[in-house]
Amino acid sequence: MGKLMSEEEVINKIRNEELNFYEVLSLEKNGFFTMTDAIKWEYVKKYPNTCLAIDPTHEMLKDVLGRGIIDLIKRIDDKSFYESLSEDDIVKMLRHPIKDYELNKYAGIEKLLNEIKITPRIVSALAEYVPILLTNEKIKPYINEEILWTAVNAYCKSDDKHAYFVGSLDGITDEMWKKILTKEGIDLRCYIENGIPVPRFVLEREITSEPSGYYTACKVELDEEMLKTFFDKWHDNDNAISSFKEVLDNKTSKLKVLESYPDLYRYIRRPKIKETELAVSLKPKNLRYVKKQTEELCLMALKKDKSVFKYVKDPTDAICDFMGLERTHAKSKYTAPYYLVKAYEELAGEEFLVCVRVIAREDIESFMNTQFVISFGNLYDNEERETEECFSCIPITEEEYTLLEKLELGSIEAGCWNFKSEEDEEDWFNESLEEEDEEDWFNELDEEYEDDEEDEEDD
């Protein structure tokens, strides 16, 4: 066994960093020196995070915790230690701001609060330095307007961009909320998306804020007035279009928003009768999105715009009479044997995609009354486009069709063009984007079209 080290020698080596914490513990364990309180104090000053390894006194623990190493409390189970804490000791421990990612420290204070006797001064310190923990059940009886204002003012001065603690406290006033909203860079998205109630003016601010208010709106159920407010802000924003279906997918009446924006009818998954009637009356072309058409609804649309006759799924005698058509010829808009359809679309401002196809007469109407999405590699813009609005449709003869087929020009595509058929489910567009492997989804649709073309060639 080597030479025994004196107390002074050990202290100097710790102070001069000649011994790390592991070496100190190893030397003491192997009997090279005797651990005294003086050595413990020097160790605690140098290596506070591992102080429990040297059996520290209560005063040493108070020193460590008073320096903000509050997460150490999670490993202190000595009841006598908590009984020895004075109000000054506890306030000193709390006066160290905690970053929102320092979860261990929050957990340490939670344990401390459960072990000690709560006083108004402790609650005041908590409100000033760790307001998120005012939600602790032992603290709630001490909450008053002064404490709430202390917490709000402390939050506004801090670096924390979140205000999670506010919604869980009773008594937060509109004036307090207005103060909270003055904080630069405040982020309430997760707060609202988790269902924590906020005043209307706060919700309105969030769902109309750039750049992601439309994402926040998808997570809450907006009432009729708030829906109108949302679309007043985002209706003409191309980036927000992908959120429209989800925002409108609730039990709230859509009548008010349809009065101003009847084109939104196409995004309503389960429209009510009055909503359908209003949307079609204001914009007859909405008839194309009505799954269960009535004779009365179709006639109402036709009286305003006869061009929407092509969207009538089953023309009745009354509808045909109104249009001056024999019922057997009611759907004879497309009379040529084949049609050349083509479209050019810009994707995400980076790529121009092309689609050219030859469609037979019996298939052209369903093709022109569908929707599609486009993609190119990893690029897609989440927009569901209307075939009729994007594709030109040129009638061609049998001879022209034969020539195009001979030159292999009957189907040309740059990028992926994926079309919805009449048999597809209502949520085709959303479900398609939720596939785990989008590339496989697009490829499968392309294979289906290739199979269809092979069938036509066989015929």
C-alpha positions in Angstrom: 0.0 0.0 0.0 1.3 3.5 -0.9 1.9 6.5 1.2 -1.2 7.9 3.0 -2.3 11.3 1.8 -2.9 14.1 4.3 -6.1 16.1 4.4 -4.4 19.2 3.1 -2.7 17.3 0.2 -6.0 15.9 -1.0 -7.7 19.3 -0.8 -5.0 20.9 -2.8 -5.1 18.2 -5.5 -8.8 18.5 -5.8 -8.6 22.3 -5.9 -5.8 22.2 -8.6 -7.7 19.5 -10.6 -4.9 17.0 -10.1 -7.6 14.5 -9.0 -10.8 14.0 -10.8 -13.9 12.9 -8.9 -13.4 9.2 -9.9 -9.8 9.2 -8.6 -10.9 10.8 -5.3 -13.5 8.2 -4.7 -11.1 5.4 -5.7 -8.3 6.6 -3.5 -10.7 7.0 -0.5 -12.2 3.5 -1.1 -8.7 1.9 -1.2 -7.7 3.6 2.1 -5.2 6.2 0.8 -6.8 9.0 2.8 -9.7 9.5 5.3 -12.7 11.4 4.0 -13.1 14.4 6.3 -15.8 17.2 6.1 -13.1 19.6 4.9 -12.3 17.3 1.9 -16.1 16.8 1.4 -16.6 20.5 1.1 -13.8 20.9 -1.4 -15.2 17.9 -3.4 -18.7 19.4 -3.3 -17.4 22.7 -4.6 -15.6 21.0 -7.5 -17.9 18.1 -8.4 -21.4 19.0 -7.2 -23.2 16.7 -9.6 -21.6 13.6 -7.9 -21.8 14.8 -4.3 -24.1 12.1 -3.2 -21.2 9.6 -3.6 -19.4 11.1 -0.6 -22.4 11.0 1.9 -22.7 14.8 2.1 -24.1 16.7 5.1 -27.4 18.5 4.9 -25.6 21.8 4.6 -23.5 20.5 1.7 -26.7 19.5 -0.1 -28.2 22.9 0.5 -25.2 24.5 -1.0 -25.3 22.3 -4.1 -29.1 22.8 -4.6 -28.7 26.5 -3.9 -26.5 26.7 -7.0 -29.3 25.6 -9.2 -28.4 21.9 -9.5 -32.0 21.2 -8.5 -32.3 17.9 -10.5 -30.3 16.3 -7.7 -33.4 16.3 -5.6 -34.7 13.3 -7.5 -32.1 11.2 -5.8 -32.5 12.5 -2.3 -35.0 10.4 -0.3 -33.8 11.4 3.2 -36.9 12.8 4.9 -34.8 14.5 7.6 -33.1 16.6 4.9 -36.4 18.1 3.7 -37.4 18.7 7.3 -34.2 20.7 7.8 -34.9 23.1 4.9 -35.9 26.7 5.9 -38.0 29.0 3.8 -34.8 30.9 2.8 -33.2 27.6 1.7 -36.1 26.8 -0.6 -36.4 30.2 -2.1 -32.7 30.2 -2.9 -33.1 26.9 -4.7 -36.0 28.2 -6.8 -34.2 31.4 -7.9 -32.5 29.8 -10.9 -34.3 30.1 -14.2 -34.8 26.7 -16.0 -34.6 26.2 -19.7 -37.7 24.5 -21.2 -35.6 21.5 -22.2 -34.2 20.9 -18.7 -36.9 18.4 -17.7 -34.9 16.8 -14.9 -34.9 20.1 -13.1 -38.6 20.5 -13.4 -39.0 17.0 -12.0 -36.6 17.8 -9.1 -38.7 20.9 -8.1 -41.9 18.8 -8.4 -40.5 16.4 -5.9 -39.3 19.2 -3.6 -42.8 20.7 -3.6 -44.3 17.4 -2.6 -41.9 17.1 0.3 -42.0 20.5 1.9 -44.6 22.8 3.5 -45.8 25.4 1.1 -45.8 29.1 2.1 -47.0 32.3 0.2 -43.3 33.3 -0.2 -42.4 30.0 -1.8 -45.3 30.3 -4.2 -44.3 33.8 -5.1 -40.7 32.6 -5.9 -42.1 29.8 -7.9 -44.3 32.2 -9.9 -41.3 34.4 -10.7 -38.8 31.7 -11.6 -40.7 28.5 -12.5 -44.3 29.6 -13.4 -45.0 26.3 -15.2 -45.1 24.5 -11.8 -47.9 26.7 -10.4 -50.1 23.9 -11.7 -48.9 21.6 -8.9 -51.9 20.6 -6.8 -50.3 21.8 -3.5 -49.8 25.2 -5.0 -53.2 25.9 -6.4 -54.8 27.0 -3.1 -52.2 29.8 -2.9 -52.9 31.2 -6.4 -54.3 34.7 -6.5 -54.3 37.7 -9.0 -50.9 38.9 -7.7 -49.3 35.5 -8.2 -50.8 35.3 -11.7 -49.4 38.7 -12.7 -46.0 37.7 -11.2 -46.0 34.6 -13.4 -47.2 36.5 -16.5 -44.6 39.2 -16.1 -41.9 36.6 -15.4 -42.8 34.7 -18.6 -42.7 37.8 -20.7 -39.2 38.6 -19.5 -37.9 35.0 -20.0 -36.4 33.3 -23.1 -39.2 30.7 -23.1 -41.4 31.0 -26.2 -44.2 28.8 -24.8 -46.9 29.6 -22.2 -48.1 26.1 -21.4 -48.7 27.0 -17.7 -51.3 29.6 -18.4 -54.2 27.4 -19.7 -54.0 25.2 -16.6 -54.5 28.0 -14.2 -57.8 29.5 -13.1 -58.1 33.2 -13.1 -56.0 34.2 -16.2 -57.8 37.4 -17.4 -58.0 38.9 -20.9 -55.7 41.7 -19.7 -53.1 39.0 -18.7 -53.5 37.4 -22.1 -52.9 40.7 -23.8 -49.7 41.1 -21.9 -48.6 37.6 -22.8 -49.2 38.3 -26.5 -46.8 41.2 -26.4 -43.9 38.7 -25.9 -41.7 38.7 -29.0 -41.6 35.3 -30.8 -44.4 33.7 -28.6 -45.4 30.3 -29.9 -48.9 29.1 -28.9 -49.4 26.5 -31.5 -48.8 23.4 -29.4 -50.7 25.1 -26.6 -53.9 25.5 -28.7 -53.5 22.2 -30.6 -53.5 20.3 -27.3 -57.0 21.7 -26.6 -56.2 24.2 -23.9 -58.9 26.8 -24.0 -58.0 30.4 -24.9 -60.0 33.6 -25.4 -61.4 34.2 -28.8 -59.0 37.0 -29.7 -56.1 34.7 -28.9 -57.4 32.0 -31.1 -58.1 34.4 -33.9 -54.6 35.7 -33.7 -53.1 32.2 -33.9 -55.2 30.9 -36.8 -54.5 34.1 -38.9 -50.8 34.3 -38.1 -48.1 33.8 -40.7 -46.8 31.4 -41.6 -48.6 28.5 -40.0 -52.0 29.6 -38.8 -53.7 27.2 -41.2 -51.9 24.3 -39.6 -53.1 25.4 -36.1 -56.7 25.7 -37.4 -56.6 22.1 -38.4 -56.2 21.0 -34.8 -59.2 22.9 -33.3 -62.9 23.0 -34.0 -63.7 26.5 -35.2 -67.2 28.0 -34.8 -69.1 29.7 -37.6 -67.7 33.1 -37.0 -64.1 31.8 -36.6 -64.4 29.8 -39.8 -65.3 32.9 -41.7 -62.4 34.7 -40.1 -60.0 31.9 -41.1 -61.0 31.9 -44.7 -61.0 35.7 -44.9 -57.3 35.4 -44.2 -56.3 32.2 -46.1 -58.9 31.7 -48.9 -56.6 33.0 -51.6 -53.3 31.6 -50.2 -52.1 28.7 -52.3 -50.0 27.3 -49.4 -53.1 27.0 -47.2 -55.3 25.0 -49.7 -54.1 21.6 -48.3 -55.6 22.5 -45.0 -59.1 23.4 -46.2 -60.6 19.9 -45.9 -59.4 19.4 -42.4 -60.5 22.8 -41.2 -63.9 22.3 -42.6 -64.2 18.8 -41.3 -66.3 19.5 -38.1 -69.9 19.8 -37.0 -70.0 23.6 -37.4 -72.4 25.1 -39.9 -70.6 26.1 -43.1 -73.5 28.4 -44.3 -71.8 31.7 -43.3 -68.5 30.9 -44.9 -70.2 29.5 -48.1 -72.1 32.8 -48.5 -68.7 34.5 -49.0 -66.7 31.6 -50.5 -69.1 29.1 -52.3 -66.1 27.5 -54.0 -65.2 25.9 -50.7 -68.0 23.5 -51.0 -65.7 21.0 -52.8 -63.7 20.7 -49.6 -66.6 19.8 -47.3 -66.6 16.0 -46.7 -70.1 15.7 -45.4 -72.2 18.7 -46.5 -75.7 19.2 -45.1 -78.6 19.8 -47.5 -78.8 23.5 -46.8 -75.1 23.9 -47.4 -75.4 22.1 -50.7 -78.4 24.1 -51.8 -76.6 27.4 -50.9 -73.3 26.4 -52.5 -75.0 25.4 -55.8 -77.3 28.4 -55.8 -74.3 30.8 -55.5 -72.0 28.8 -57.8 -73.9 26.3 -60.1 -70.6 24.5 -61.0 -70.6 23.1 -57.5 -73.1 20.6 -58.8 -70.2 18.5 -60.0 -69.3 17.8 -56.3 -72.8 16.8 -55.2 -72.9 13.0 -54.8 -76.7 12.7 -54.2 -78.3 15.0 -56.7 -82.0 15.8 -56.7 -84.1 16.9 -59.7 -84.9 20.2 -57.9 -81.2 20.9 -57.2 -80.2 20.2 -60.8 -82.9 22.4 -62.2 -81.9 25.2 -59.8 -78.3 25.0 -61.1 -79.4 24.8 -64.7 -81.6 27.8 -64.5 -78.6 29.8 -63.5 -76.0 28.2 -65.8 -77.0 25.6 -68.5 -73.3 24.7 -69.0 -73.4 22.6 -65.8 -75.7 20.1 -67.5 -72.6 18.0 -68.0 -72.4 17.5 -64.2 -75.9 16.1 -64.0 -75.5 12.4 -63.1 -78.9 11.2 -64.1 -81.0 13.6 -66.2 -84.7 13.1 -65.5 -87.5 13.9 -68.0 -88.0 17.3 -66.5 -84.3 18.1 -66.7 -84.1 17.0 -70.3 -87.3 19.0 -71.2 -85.7 22.0 -69.6 -82.6 21.5 -71.7 -84.6 20.8 -74.9 -83.1 17.3 -75.2 -84.4 13.8 -75.8 -83.5 11.8 -72.7 -81.7 9.2 -74.8 -79.4 11.9 -76.2 -79.1 13.9 -73.0 -75.4 13.0 -72.6 -74.2 13.4 -76.1 -71.7 16.2 -75.6 -68.7 14.1 -76.7 -69.5 12.7 -80.1 -66.0 12.2 -81.7 -64.6 8.6 -81.5 -61.4 9.9 -79.7 -60.2 12.9 -77.9 -56.6 14.3 -77.5 -56.3 15.7 -74.0 -53.2 17.6 -72.8 -52.1 19.7 -69.8 -49.0 21.6 -68.7 -48.6 22.2 -64.9 -46.0 23.9 -62.8 -45.0 22.0 -59.6 -43.7 23.9 -56.5 -42.3 26.6 -58.8 -39.5 24.3 -59.9 -40.8 21.8 -62.5 -43.1 21.9 -65.5 -44.9 18.6 -66.0 -46.7 17.5 -69.1 -49.5 15.0 -69.7 -50.8 14.0 -73.2 -53.3 11.2 -73.7 -55.8 9.9 -76.2 -59.1 9.0 -74.6 -61.9 7.1 -76.2 -65.4 8.6 -76.4 -66.9 6.2 -73.8 -64.3 7.3 -71.3 -63.8 11.0 -72.0 -66.7 12.3 -69.8 -65.6 10.5 -66.7 -62.0 11.6 -67.3 -62.9 15.3 -67.7 -65.0 15.2 -64.5 -62.3 13.9 -62.2 -59.4 15.4 -60.1 -55.7 14.6 -60.1 -52.5 15.3 -58.2 -49.0 15.6 -59.6 -45.6 14.9 -58.3 -42.0 14.7 -59.5 -39.5 12.7 -57.4 -39.9 14.1 -53.9 -41.7 17.2 -55.0 -45.5 17.6 -54.6 -47.7 20.5 -53.7 -50.7 18.8 -52.0 -53.1 20.4 -54.5 -56.0 18.5 -55.9 -56.6 19.8 -59.4 -59.7 19.7 -61.6 -59.1 17.9 -64.9 -61.7 20.0 -66.8 -60.0 23.2 -65.7 -56.4 22.0 -66.5 -56.8 19.9 -69.7 -57.6 20.9 -73.2 -59.8 18.5 -75.0 -59.5 18.2 -78.8 -61.7 15.8 -80.9 -59.7 13.6 -83.3 -60.7 11.1 -86.1 -60.1 7.4 -86.3 -57.3 8.1 -88.8 -55.6 10.6 -86.5 -55.9 8.2 -83.6 -54.2 5.5 -85.7 -51.4 7.8 -86.7 -50.7 8.8 -83.1 -50.7 5.2 -82.0 -48.3 4.3 -84.8 -45.9 7.1 -83.8 -46.3 6.0 -80.1 -47.6 9.5 -79.2 -50.9 8.4 -77.7 -49.6 8.7 -74.1 -46.9 11.2 -73.0 -46.1 12.1 -69.4 -43.4 14.1 -67.7 -43.8 13.6 -64.0 -46.4 11.6 -62.2 -50.1 12.3 -62.9 -52.5 10.4 -60.7 -56.2 10.6 -61.4 -59.2 9.9 -59.1 -61.9 7.7 -60.6 -65.6 8.0 -59.8 -65.5 4.9 -57.7 -62.7 6.2 -55.4 -63.5 6.9 -51.8 -64.4 10.5 -50.7 -61.0 10.9 -49.0 -58.9 9.7 -51.9 -56.7 12.7 -52.0 -55.9 12.8 -48.2 -55.5 9.1 -48.0 -53.2 9.0 -50.9 -50.8 11.4 -49.2 -50.8 9.4 -46.0 -49.4 6.3 -47.6 -46.2 5.2 -45.9 -44.4 5.0 -49.3 -45.8 7.7 -51.6 -43.5 6.6 -54.5 -45.1 3.1 -54.4 -48.6 4.7 -54.4 -47.8 6.7 -57.5 -46.2 3.7 -59.2 -49.2 1.5 -58.5 -51.5 4.0 -60.2 -49.2 4.2 -63.2 -49.2 0.4 -63.4 -53.0 0.4 -63.4 -53.1 2.8 -66.3 -50.5 0.7 -68.1 -52.7 -2.4 -67.6 -55.7 -0.5 -68.9 -53.8 0.5 -72.0 -52.7 -3.1 -72.6 -56.4 -4.2 -72.2 -57.4 -1.7 -74.8 -54.7 -3.0 -77.2 -55.9 -6.5 -76.7 -59.5 -5.5 -77.5 
